[in-house]
Amino acid sequence: MEHHQSSQIPTLSYIENEDHPVFGTLVEQILHLLNSRLVFSDIIIHQNSPLMLRQPKGLVAVTDSPITKEELEEFFDVIEPNWNERIQVRAFDRSIDLHTARIRANCFSFQGKKRLGCVIRRFPKEPVALSELGLWKDEQEFARLNSGLVLIIGDTCQGKSTTIASMIDEINKHRSGHIITIEDPVETLIPQRKCIITQREVGVDGDVESYYLGALDALRERPDVIVIGEIRDAETAQEALALAESGPLVLATLHARSTELGLQKMLRLLGNSEAQAQALAHALRGVLCQALLPSVEGNRYHLATECLTPSPAIMRMLESGDVGGIRAHMNSGRDAGCHTMNASLEQLLASHKVRVEDARNATTDRVSFADMV
């Protein structure tokens, strides 16, 4: 959107802005933001509008100065020499090390190719320590598994990639082996510690054309741990399950709002057959569903999670396709290694870290949440 005087998006104060270099190049302005103390998840750039930040409290403009087409073209030249050709077809992603920071830039045109835009997500240079994410102890135990399938579930931009990177690095610190990741694009670079790390990028200019083909390749590359950045289709779901049955630990993400919706989606992708349901029940080692909530102060995010560690009772439900019964079983609190999103939200609310409305938006069980509140 154009940032006219009628815009209701607030602008950072001079103190918050830390003397932002208005007259520097766009790359210099982006680097300043990436290295500042400002809390944000994304930088949003529209031609003829000011730089915008997505903060926990909402969107904020960095300054009143609009970004020109020439400035955006100069930035695109830095991250993709053939950007003009690529952008004619569709938006494109690039993950690069921009001096002191690692970013993913999604570049696009809009308004009939009359304007250019870009959304930049920043990643930590190294994975965040697993103990610092805010995961419960049972969830941290997933990084100590040697085999089977662990699903990391949640909506987009809920920290799933950050969690997987931390789990991978935890494995990397404590045991020897070969870790293969299949990502679109490669986000946080995992340093070599006790493991050898193979991070493969999906895409036309990447290492492999699709998640499915990357998963298919992986088994011949003698893996101990395989990360599938996203299960999007039936072929990838089936290959992820086959890999988990064949020996390695498989960590995979899935877009879904709750544990049972994630499992329903996985079963649907697997064909909803009895044989595949039984295979999933025996291969599944855990499900972690997560959501990021803005703090009451609006200056950070808090992680809320839901955890399922399959017990014999849950395995029987999965085998029979009775995914709906899993929610009631989790609410009963009978199984170790399981807790609901509401249990996590209750802790955050009791310590006054998040607002009730944000917790209500994050819950995976609104009926029980209403009773709890």
Buried (B, 14 or more C-beta within 10 A) or exposed (E): EEBEEEBEEEBBEEEEBBEBEEEEEBBEBBBBBBEBEBBBBBBBBBBBBBBBBBBBEEBBBBBEBBBEEEBBBEBBEBBBEEBEEBBEEEBBBBBBEBEEBBBBBBBBBEEEEEBBBBBBBBBBEEBBEBEEBBBBEBBBBBBEBEBBBBBBBBBEEBBBBBBBBBBBBBBBBEBEBBBBBBBBBBBBBBEEBEBBBBBBBBBEEBBBEBBBBBBBBBBEEEBBBBBBBBBBEEBBBBBBBBBBBEEBBBBBBBBBBBBBBBBBBBBEBBEEEEEBBBBBBBBBBBBBBBBBBBBBEEEBBBBBBBBBBBBEBBBEBBBEBEBEBBBEBBBEEEBEBBBBBBBBBBBBBEEEBBBEEBBEEBBBBEEBBEEBE
